[in-house]
Amino acid sequence: VMKSGVPVLIQRQLPEVESVLLEHAAEVGAIPYRIDDAMSITDSGDGAAWTLRVTAPSNSPVVSYEKLTFGALGDHQRRNFAAAVVVLHLAGVPLDPDRVRTVAATTTIPGRLQLVPETPPILLDVAHTPDSARMLVDVIRNRFPGRRTTLVFSCAQDKRVAEIAEILASVAERVVLVPIPGIRAMPMEDMAVAWKAVHPFVTTSTSTRDAIENARDTTPNHGLIVVTGSFVLIGAAMEALGITPT
């Protein structure tokens, strides 16, 4: 909720959305900052460390956090972390640079591009929209290039499964569909129709545990297993893998 005299950080938006947000900020007297005006991220030459420069609020000196590393996968998650740092600056909260570095390096979010270090590795991600599916594809291509990938998938019946399947199909060698509990779950036959329209190797399994075992049996050790499409599915996968969210 925007309030008079209170800074508001606006993430990257479609132009028509941003104009509405800026107009509302002007109406209520809030102080808007576009994310790209409030901060910048620069990667180091080695591709590991990065620098965050915070340029907001405008009446304060620029602050740089150098030699940062990030524990979670995905550039969008790194940008979200950086945005949180900017918000604290806008709120006037003093930050210790060493503490910022420690938190950045140890940040992980259960079920959000969560990497399980098994052989083959398993990537858990709750992507259930076309946009989040595209972000998942970007991570697979950039962090796991050339890996033979098995996808374990399920989703709720209100999701845009045809569009999501078309996006994810580009990085999957095989797809294993699995049912999830609940009245909102998409019927297996509906998922199968969507997936078989865009991918030649689609199979089904009766449970998440069986689907993961299926994927382990058919994915080479240097490959990748990706479980995605639903919060419910990721919860079941964590249970099957003996993972407790922390």
TIMARZA-740010 format. One line per 3 residues: their letters; for each residue x, y, z of N, C-alpha, C, CB. Coordinates in steps of 0.1 Angstrom, whole numbers, plus 5000, padded with zeros to 4 digits. Each point is the difference from the previous one (the first is absolute). Glycine has a CB too. Example, Ala and Ser with C-alpha at 12.3 -4.5 7.8 and 13.67 -1.06 7.14 Angstrom:
2
as	5132/4943/5078/4991/5012/5000/5009/5012/5000/4981/4988/5012  5015/5023/4981/5009/5011/5000/4992/5011/5008/5012/4994/4978
//
This chain:
246
vmk	5008/4988/5000/4992/5012/5000/5009/5012/5000/4981/4988/5012  5018/5021/4978/5008/5012/4999/4994/5010/5010/5006/4995/4976  5004/5012/5030/4996/5010/5010/5007/5013/4997/4995/4983/5017
sgv	4999/5028/4987/5006/5014/4998/5013/5001/5007/4977/5009/4998  5033/4995/4995/5013/5003/5006/5009/4987/5002/4990/5020/5010  5005/4969/4986/5007/4987/5002/5006/4995/4987/4984/4994/5019
pvl	5029/5002/4981/5006/4995/4988/4993/4987/4995/5022/5011/5007  4977/4987/4980/4995/4987/4995/5009/4996/4989/4976/5006/5006  5028/4981/4994/5009/4995/4990/4992/4993/4989/5019/4997/5017
iqr	4983/5006/4971/4992/4995/4989/5009/4990/4992/4985/5021/4999  5012/4966/5001/5008/4991/4992/4997/5002/4985/4999/4983/5019  5009/5010/4973/4998/5001/4986/4986/4996/4996/5024/4995/4996
qlp	4969/5013/4996/4986/4998/4996/4998/5002/4986/4993/5007/5023  4996/4988/4971/4996/5004/4987/4998/5015/5000/4990/4978/4995  5013/5030/4995/4998/5014/5000/4986/5005/5004/5017/5001/4982
eve	4973/4992/5014/4986/5004/5004/4998/4998/5014/4992/4995/4977  5014/4995/5029/4998/4997/5015/5008/5010/5008/4997/4976/4995  5015/5027/5000/5009/5010/5007/4993/5014/5001/5020/4987/4993
svl	4974/5016/4996/4993/5014/4999/4989/5001/5010/5006/5001/4976  4987/4988/5026/4989/4999/5010/5006/5002/5014/4986/4985/4985  5024/5008/5018/5007/5001/5013/5005/5013/5003/5006/4976/4998
leh	5001/5030/4992/5005/5014/5002/4989/5010/5002/5020/4994/4986  4969/5004/5006/4989/5009/5002/4994/5000/5013/4995/4997/4976  5003/4990/5030/4994/4999/5013/5010/5005/5011/4988/4980/4992
aae	5025/5019/5006/5009/5005/5009/4999/5015/5001/5016/4981/4996  4982/5026/4992/4999/5014/5000/4987/5004/5007/5013/5001/4978  4976/4992/5020/4987/5003/5006/5001/5000/5015/4989/4990/4980
vga	5018/5000/5026/5000/4999/5014/5012/5007/5007/4988/4978/4997  5021/5027/4994/5012/5007/5006/5011/4990/5004/4985/5018/5007  5015/4970/4988/5012/4991/5003/5012/5004/4992/4984/4981/5005
ipy	5027/5014/4999/5013/5003/4994/5005/4988/4992/5006/5017/5018  4991/4982/4969/5004/4988/4992/5014/5000/4996/4977/4999/4992  5029/4988/5008/5013/4998/4995/4999/4988/4990/5011/5009/5021
rid	4993/4992/4967/5001/4989/4991/5012/4992/5004/4989/5013/4981  5009/4973/5018/5011/4992/5005/5013/5002/4992/4983/4983/5006  5016/5019/4981/5013/5002/4993/5006/5014/5002/4991/4985/4983
dam	5002/5024/5023/5005/5013/5004/5006/5000/5014/4984/5011/4985  5011/4979/5023/5003/4999/5014/5012/4991/5003/4977/5004/5005  5027/4987/4985/5011/4991/5002/5006/4996/4987/4989/4992/5022
sit	5023/5002/4979/5006/4994/4988/5008/4988/5005/5001/5022/4987  5000/4967/5005/5007/4988/5003/5011/4999/4989/4980/4989/5012  5033/5009/4993/5011/4998/4991/5007/4987/5003/5003/5025/4997
dsg	4998/4966/4993/5007/4987/5002/5015/5002/4999/4980/4987/4992  5027/5005/5016/5015/5001/4999/5005/4992/4988/5002/5003/5024  5010/4998/4972/5006/4993/4989/4999/4985/5001/5014/5019/4996
dga	4987/4976/5017/5000/4985/5002/4986/4994/4999/5021/5003/5014  4969/5005/4986/4986/4995/4999/4994/4996/5013/5005/4994/4977  5003/5007/5034/4995/4995/5013/4995/5011/5009/5015/4981/4998
awt	4995/5028/5005/4996/5012/5008/4993/5011/4992/5020/4994/5015  4973/5014/4993/4993/5011/4993/4999/5012/5010/4987/4984/4986  5011/5028/5009/4999/5012/5007/4986/5006/4999/5024/5004/4997
lrv	4970/5000/5014/4987/5006/5001/5002/5015/5004/4988/4979/5006  5008/5030/4985/5001/5014/5003/4986/5005/5002/5021/5003/4986  4977/5003/5026/4987/5006/5004/5000/5015/4998/4996/4980/5017
tap	4995/5025/4975/5000/5014/4997/4988/5007/5005/5013/4996/4980  4980/4997/5029/4988/5006/5006/5001/4999/5015/4986/4994/4980  5008/5016/5028/4993/5011/4995/5009/5011/4993/4983/4996/5018
sns	5011/5012/4974/5008/5010/4992/5008/5010/5008/4983/4997/4983  5013/5005/5030/5007/5010/5008/5011/4993/5009/4979/5014/5000  5024/4974/4997/5010/4993/5007/5012/4996/4991/4983/4991/5016
pvv	5029/5007/4989/5011/4996/4992/4998/4986/4995/5015/5015/5013  4991/4982/4975/5000/4987/4994/5007/4990/5009/4999/5010/4977  4995/4979/5026/5007/4989/5008/5002/4988/4991/4989/5009/5021
sye	5023/4986/4980/5004/4988/4992/5003/4988/5009/5009/5015/4982  4985/4974/5015/5003/4987/5007/5008/4992/4990/4979/5001/5014  5033/4996/4989/5009/4993/4990/5003/4986/5005/5010/5022/4994
klt	4995/4970/4996/5003/4986/5002/4989/4992/5006/5024/5007/5003  4964/4995/4991/4988/4993/5004/5000/4987/4992/4987/5021/5006  5008/4968/5001/4996/4988/4993/4986/4997/5004/5024/4991/5000
fga	4969/5000/4993/4986/4998/5002/4998/4985/5001/4993/5021/4989  5000/4975/5022/4998/4985/5003/4989/4994/4991/5008/5004/5023  4983/5004/4973/4988/4994/4992/5003/5001/4985/4984/5007/5018
lgd	5010/4985/4974/5001/5000/4986/4990/5010/4994/5007/4976/5000  4996/5030/4988/4991/5008/4993/5003/5015/5002/4983/4983/5003  5019/5024/4986/5003/5014/5000/4988/5008/5006/5016/4998/4980
hqr	4972/4997/5018/4988/5007/5005/5000/5000/5015/4987/4994/4980  5018/4994/5026/5001/5000/5015/5011/5009/5005/4991/4976/4999  5020/5025/4994/5010/5009/5004/4995/5015/5000/5018/4984/4991
rnf	4974/5019/4998/4995/5014/4999/4990/5002/5012/5003/5000/4975  4989/4990/5028/4991/5001/5012/5007/5003/5013/4984/4985/4988  5027/5008/5014/5008/5003/5012/5006/5014/4999/5006/4976/5001
aaa	4999/5028/4988/5005/5014/4999/4989/5010/5002/5017/4992/4984  4971/5005/5011/4989/5009/5003/4997/5001/5015/4990/4995/4977  5011/4994/5030/4997/5001/5014/5010/5009/5007/4991/4976/4999
vvv	5022/5023/4997/5010/5009/5005/4997/5015/4998/5017/4982/4996  4978/5020/4992/4996/5014/4996/4989/5005/5009/5007/4996/4976  4983/4995/5027/4989/5004/5008/5004/5003/5014/4985/4985/4987
lhl	5025/5008/5018/5005/5003/5014/5007/5014/5000/5003/4975/5004  5004/5028/4985/5006/5013/4999/4990/5011/4999/5019/4990/4988  4970/5008/5005/4989/5009/4999/4993/5002/5014/4997/4994/4976
agv	5003/4996/5032/4994/5000/5013/5010/5006/5010/4985/4981/4994  5027/5022/5002/5010/5006/5010/5006/4990/5009/4987/5020/4999  5013/4967/4998/5005/4989/5008/5015/4999/4998/4978/4988/5000
pld	5031/5014/5010/5014/4998/4997/5004/4986/4998/5004/5020/5015  5005/4978/4975/5004/4986/4997/5015/4998/5001/4980/4999/4984  5024/4990/5021/5014/4997/5001/5004/4992/4987/4999/4999/5026
pdr	5010/5006/4967/5004/4994/4987/5004/4985/5001/5007/5022/4993  5000/4975/5018/5004/4986/5002/4987/4991/5002/5022/5007/5010  4968/4999/4997/4988/4992/5003/4992/4998/4987/4999/5009/5023
vrt	5001/5002/4968/4994/4999/4987/5006/4989/4992/4994/5024/5001  5020/4975/4999/5007/4990/4993/4996/4986/5005/5019/5016/4996  4981/4982/5017/4997/4987/5006/4986/4996/4996/5015/5005/5019
vaa	4975/5004/4983/4986/4996/4996/4999/4997/4986/4992/5015/5018  5014/4993/4973/4999/4997/4986/5006/4986/4996/5002/5024/4996  5009/4973/5010/5007/4987/4997/4992/4988/5005/5022/5012/5001
ttt	4970/4990/5010/4993/4989/5006/4985/4999/4997/5017/5001/5018  4978/5008/4973/4986/5001/4997/4996/4988/4991/5001/5025/5002  4989/4968/5003/4993/4990/4992/4985/5001/5003/5021/4984/4999
ipg	4971/5012/4992/4985/5000/5002/4995/4986/4997/4998/5025/4994  4997/4968/5016/4995/4986/4997/4990/5000/4988/5003/4994/5024  5000/4997/4967/4990/4998/4988/5002/5010/4989/4985/4991/5016
rlq	5024/5019/4986/5002/5010/4990/5014/4998/4994/4985/5017/5012  5016/4976/4977/5013/4996/4994/5009/4994/5011/4998/5019/4983  4996/4972/5024/5008/4993/5011/5007/4988/4994/4983/5008/5017
lvp	5030/4992/4985/5008/4989/4994/5003/4990/5011/5011/5016/4983  4985/4971/5014/5003/4989/5009/5013/4993/4995/4975/4997/5006  5035/5003/5001/5013/4994/4995/5001/4985/5000/5011/5021/5009
etp	4981/4973/4982/5000/4986/4999/5007/4997/4986/4979/4997/5014  5021/4990/4983/5006/4995/4987/4989/4992/4993/5024/5000/5009  4970/5006/4980/5002/5013/4995/4993/5011/5009/5001/4990/4977
pil	5004/5022/5022/4994/5011/5008/4985/5002/4997/5022/5011/5001  4971/4993/5009/4985/5003/4999/4998/5014/5002/4994/4977/5007  4999/5030/4984/4996/5014/5002/4985/5001/5002/5019/5007/4985
ldv	4978/4999/5027/4986/5002/5004/4996/5014/4997/5001/4982/5017  4988/5020/4976/4995/5014/4997/4985/5000/4999/5022/5006/4989  4972/5004/5018/4985/5000/5000/4994/5008/4988/5001/4999/5024
aht	5007/5003/4965/4995/5007/4988/4987/4995/4996/5024/5004/4993  4966/5004/5006/4986/4996/4997/4994/5011/4991/4998/4986/5021  5009/5023/4973/4995/5009/4991/5010/5001/4988/4989/5014/5018
pds	5007/4991/4971/5009/5001/4988/5012/5008/5004/4981/4999/4985  5018/5012/5022/5011/5009/5003/5010/4992/5009/4986/5021/4998  5009/4972/5012/5010/4993/5009/5006/4988/4993/4986/5007/5020
arm	5006/4987/4970/5006/4989/4992/5011/5005/4992/4978/4989/4999  5021/5023/4995/5011/5006/4992/5012/5002/5009/4983/5011/4985  5015/4994/5027/5012/5002/5009/5006/4987/5003/4989/5020/5010
lvd	5004/4969/4992/5005/4987/5003/5008/4996/4988/4981/4994/5015  5014/5007/4973/5007/4997/4988/5014/5007/4999/4978/4995/4988  5022/5018/5015/5012/5008/5000/5010/4994/5009/4987/5021/4994
vir	5009/4975/5018/5010/4995/5010/5005/4986/4995/4988/5012/5018  5004/4980/4976/5004/4987/4995/5010/5002/4989/4978/4989/5006  5020/5020/4985/5009/5002/4989/5013/5007/5004/4980/5002/4985
nrf	5019/5007/5025/5012/5007/5004/5009/4992/5010/4988/5021/4995  5005/4972/5014/5007/4994/5011/5003/4985/4997/4990/5016/5016  5002/4978/4976/5001/4986/4997/5000/4997/4985/4989/4995/5021
pgr	5020/5012/4971/4999/4999/4986/5004/4986/4995/5006/5024/4998  4986/4971/4992/5003/4987/4994/4996/4988/5008/5018/5012/4989  4976/4990/5023/4996/4989/5008/4988/4993/4994/5009/5011/5021
rtt	4991/4976/4980/4988/4992/4996/4991/5001/5011/5013/4984/4985  4975/5022/5013/4991/5004/5011/4987/4992/4999/5010/5023/5000  4986/4971/5012/4987/4994/5002/4992/5009/5008/5010/4977/4998
lvf	4978/5026/4997/4990/5009/5007/4989/4992/5006/5006/5018/4984  4992/4984/5029/4989/4995/5008/4990/5011/5002/5014/4982/5012  4974/5017/4983/4991/5011/4999/4986/4996/5005/5013/5009/4981
sca	4980/5001/5025/4986/5000/5003/4996/5014/5003/5000/4977/5009  4987/5026/4990/4995/5014/5002/4985/5000/5004/5017/5009/4984  4979/5002/5020/4986/5002/5004/4992/5002/4987/5006/5010/5022
qdk	4981/4988/4979/4991/5001/4988/4998/5014/4994/4989/4979/5008  5014/5031/5000/4998/5014/4995/5013/5005/4994/4983/5003/5017  5027/4989/4981/5013/5005/4994/5000/4999/4985/5012/4993/5021
rva	4996/5015/4973/5001/5000/4985/5009/4990/4995/4995/5025/5000  5001/4962/5002/5009/4989/4998/5005/4999/4986/4988/4988/5017  5005/5015/4973/5004/4999/4986/5012/5010/4998/4977/4993/4992
eia	5022/5019/5013/5011/5010/4998/5012/4996/5008/4983/5018/4996  5014/4977/5016/5011/4996/5009/5008/4989/4994/4987/5008/5020  5005/4982/4975/5007/4988/4994/5008/5004/4988/4981/4986/5008
eil	5014/5023/4984/5008/5004/4988/5013/5006/5004/4979/5004/4987  5021/5004/5024/5012/5007/5004/5010/4990/5006/4987/5020/5005  5008/4971/5004/5009/4990/5006/5005/4989/4991/4988/5005/5021
asv	5004/4992/4969/5004/4989/4991/5014/5003/4993/4975/4996/4996  5029/5016/5003/5012/5003/4993/5012/4995/5008/4989/5020/4990  5010/4977/5023/5012/4996/5007/4999/4986/5006/5003/5023/5006
aer	4986/4970/4990/4997/4987/5006/5003/4989/4990/4983/5010/5015  5024/4980/4988/5002/4988/4992/4988/4990/5002/5025/5003/5001  4971/4996/5011/4988/4992/5003/4992/5007/5010/5013/4979/4996
vvl	4974/5018/5004/4990/5006/5009/4992/4989/5008/4998/5021/4985  5002/4980/5028/4992/4990/5008/4989/5008/5007/5020/4985/5003  4967/5012/4993/4989/5007/5006/4995/4992/5012/4993/5009/4978
vpi	5003/4998/5033/4996/4994/5012/4988/5007/5006/5024/4993/5004  4967/4999/5002/4988/5007/5006/5004/5006/5013/4985/4984/4989  5007/5026/5015/5002/5006/5013/4986/5000/5007/5019/5015/4993
pgi	4981/4985/5020/4987/4999/5007/4993/5014/5000/5009/4981/5015  4978/5018/4988/4992/5012/5001/4990/5002/4989/5019/5010/5012  4970/4998/4991/4990/5002/4990/5004/5009/4989/4983/4996/5017
ram	5028/5012/4985/5005/5009/4990/5010/4994/4990/4996/5018/5017  5008/4969/4986/5010/4994/4991/4995/4998/4986/5009/4988/5020  4999/5014/4970/4996/4998/4986/5000/4985/4997/5010/5022/4994
pme	4980/4973/5000/4999/4986/4996/5012/4996/4992/4975/5001/5001  5030/4987/5001/5011/4995/4993/4998/5000/4985/5006/4986/5019  4982/5011/4976/4998/5000/4986/5001/5013/4994/4985/4981/5003
dma	5011/5030/5004/5001/5013/4995/5015/5005/4999/4978/5005/5010  5030/4991/5000/5014/5003/4999/5007/4992/4989/5000/5005/5024  4995/4983/4974/5006/4992/4989/4998/5005/4987/4997/4980/5014
vaw	4990/5025/4983/4997/5006/4987/5009/5012/4998/4976/4992/5002  5026/5017/5008/5008/5012/4998/5014/4996/4997/4985/5013/5015  5021/4978/4993/5014/4997/4998/5003/4992/4987/5001/5000/5025
kav	4990/4990/4972/5003/4992/4988/4998/5009/4987/4992/4980/5012  5002/5031/4989/4999/5009/4989/5014/5007/4997/4975/5003/5005  5034/4997/5005/5012/5008/4998/5013/4991/5003/4987/5021/5006
hpf	5011/4967/4998/5012/4992/5004/4997/4985/4996/5006/5016/5019  5004/4977/4975/4998/4987/4996/5002/4989/5010/5008/5008/4979  4998/4995/5033/5003/4990/5010/4994/5004/5013/5021/4994/4989
vtt	4966/5002/5013/4992/5003/5011/4995/4987/5007/4993/5023/4990  5010/4975/5022/4995/4989/5007/4992/5004/5013/5019/4986/4991  4975/5005/5016/4993/5003/5012/5005/4991/5012/4980/5008/4986
sts	5017/4997/5026/5003/4992/5012/4989/5002/5009/5025/5003/4997  4974/4988/5013/4988/5000/5009/5002/5009/5012/4995/4977/4992  5018/5026/5011/5003/5008/5012/5013/5008/4998/4988/4983/5015
trd	5013/5027/4993/5012/5008/4999/5013/4992/5003/4987/5020/5006  5012/4972/5004/5012/4991/5004/5003/4991/4988/4994/5001/5024  4996/4993/4970/5003/4991/4988/5006/5008/4989/4981/4984/5007
aie	5013/5028/4990/5005/5008/4989/5015/5004/5002/4976/5009/4997  5028/4994/5015/5014/5003/5003/5009/4988/4998/4992/5018/5016  5003/4971/4988/5008/4987/4998/5001/4997/4985/4992/4992/5023
nar	4997/5010/4970/5000/4998/4986/5011/5009/4993/4975/4994/5001  5025/5019/5004/5009/5010/4994/5014/4996/5003/4983/5018/5002  5020/4977/5011/5013/4996/5003/5005/4988/4992/4995/5007/5023
dtt	4996/4984/4974/5004/4988/4992/5003/5003/4985/4985/4987/5015  5009/5024/4980/5002/5003/4986/5008/5012/4997/4978/4990/4997  5027/5017/5013/5008/5012/4998/5015/4997/5003/4980/5015/5006
pnh	5029/4988/4985/5014/4997/5003/5005/5008/5012/5004/4995/4976  5007/5000/5030/5005/5007/5012/5004/5014/4998/5008/4978/5007  4996/5025/4981/5004/5014/4997/4988/5008/4994/5024/4992/4995
gli	4964/5002/5006/4988/5007/4995/4994/5009/5011/4996/4981/4984  4991/5021/5015/4993/5009/5009/4985/4995/5001/5016/5020/4995  4979/4980/5017/4986/4997/5002/4994/5013/5005/5004/4975/5006
vvt	4985/5029/4988/4993/5013/5004/4986/4996/5004/5014/5014/4984  4982/4990/5028/4986/4998/5005/4994/5014/5000/5006/4979/5014  4982/5022/4979/4995/5014/4999/4985/4999/4997/5022/5009/4993
gsf	4971/5003/5008/4987/5002/4996/4990/5003/5011/5005/4985/4982  4998/5012/5031/4990/5001/5010/5007/5001/5014/4983/4988/4985  5011/5020/5024/5005/5000/5014/4997/4986/5006/4996/5025/5002
vli	4992/4970/4995/4997/4987/5006/5010/4989/4995/4975/5007/5000  5028/4993/4987/5010/4991/4995/5014/5001/5007/4988/5000/4978  5016/5012/5024/5013/5003/5006/5000/4995/5015/5004/5019/4984
gaa	4984/4983/5022/4999/4995/5014/5001/4985/5001/4986/5020/5005  5008/4973/4985/5000/4986/4999/5014/4995/4997/4976/4999/4993  5031/5008/4998/5014/4997/4997/5009/5001/5012/4996/5007/4976
mea	5002/5004/5031/5009/5002/5012/4998/4988/5010/4999/5025/4997  4988/4971/5005/4997/4989/5009/5007/4987/4995/4978/5011/5006  5021/4987/4981/5006/4988/4994/5015/5000/5001/4981/4998/4984
lgi	5025/5013/5016/5014/5002/5000/5005/5001/5015/5000/5010/4977  4991/4991/5032/5004/5001/5014/5005/5014/5004/5005/4976/5000  4990/5034/4992/5005/5014/5003/4990/5007/5008/5011/5000/4978
tpt	4994/5007/5033/4991/5008/5008/5003/5015/4997/5000/4983/5018  4989/5024/4977/5002/5015/4997/5005/5007/5012/4982/4999/4983  5029/5010/5015/5005/5008/5011/5001/5014/4996/5013/4981/5008
//
